[in-house]
Amino acid sequence: MEKINQASDNAKVVLSLIQAINDEDFETARRFAQDEMTFDGVMGSRRGADAYFDDMTKMKLKYDVQKVFVDQEDVCVWYNLDMGGKNIFGSAWYHLENGKVSSLQVVFDPRPLL
């Protein structure tokens, strides 16, 4: 039962982080990430949560979550992402440690942005 509760808590952390980004409340979003969080995506990588959230404040992304999958400390989200008026389907793999996101990997087709 403990593993189920932890998985549920991890999903809540990720969804809370996404909601805070959607609300452009980056201070709250930052609280859900480890200081040394890593980000690897189609268009680049960031090392450190501050670098990642600096980008997020500029990009003003809006997530429309379609599906969430949880496997202990890993949370996968399928979403439609509004990136400057372009709607892109993508997936993100969040890994959590001690209740905060420690790494994020994102996959989507970047062609509409190019």
Secondary structure, DSSP 4 states (H G I P E B T S, - for coil): -HHHHHHHHHHHHHHHHHHHHHTT-HHHHHTTEEEEEEEEETTEEEESHHHHHHHHHHH--EEEEEEEEEETTEEEEEEEEEETTEEEEEEEEEEEETTEEEEEEEEE--GGG-
